[in-house]
Amino acid sequence: MAKNNIKNRKNYTKEIHEAEKKPQKPKWREIVEDVLLAVVLYFAIDFCIGRFRIENISMETTFHEGQLVMVNKLNYKFSEPRRGDVVIFHSPVDPGKDYIKRMIGLPGDHVAVIDGELYINDEKIEEPWLHEPMQYSGEWDVAEGEYFVLGDNRNHSSDSHVWGGVPKKNLVGNAFFRYWPLNRISVIRDKITLSTDTSK
């Protein structure tokens, strides 16, 4: 028994020495690997999540100038936009600029503004986010492959009631989280539901 214990201790000591002899990874290599991992994670997150700064008053009082929101850039690649979404898109009339508006009309919808009220497919829409009653009127049919967007500050917004629909290819994503300023942090999940919608 004593001989077996001595033999086991020798084997254990031998294994420790062999482990110590194995070449250690250079410190600089570890640093490089950590930096590369951080870069890959950064671009992976950036591919999925964008950041947008509010630059004007067209979405007041929902959003104010200087506020920052996170944008889901993958959502519209796998699913259709929903009425009521707050969307970021490449401007169809001002190349190089991105706009933020509210999704109102989907392809095939009939949108109307009558006596300061919004109607979608002849159904009156309640809009708790509206800054003030609209001072214009009109009717629009949303073409296939396009979307009708309006700012919450309707009377001070350049949007679809002025220049028409937004092509789907211009959509960047939907704003889902306001993270600045800290006292206004909130999840963004407004939606417009019509009585004819199959899923509510």
Beta strands, then each sheet from edge to edge (+ up, - down):
strand 1: 49-53
strand 2: 68-72
strand 3: 86-90
strand 4: 98-105
strand 5: 110-114
strand 6: 117-120
strand 7: 123-125
strand 8: 138-141
strand 9: 146-150
strand 10: 166-167
strand 11: 171-180
strand 12: 186-187
sheet 1: 1+ 2- 11+ 3- 4+ 9- 10+
sheet 2: 1+ 2- 11+ 12-
sheet 3: 7+ 6- 5+ 8-
end
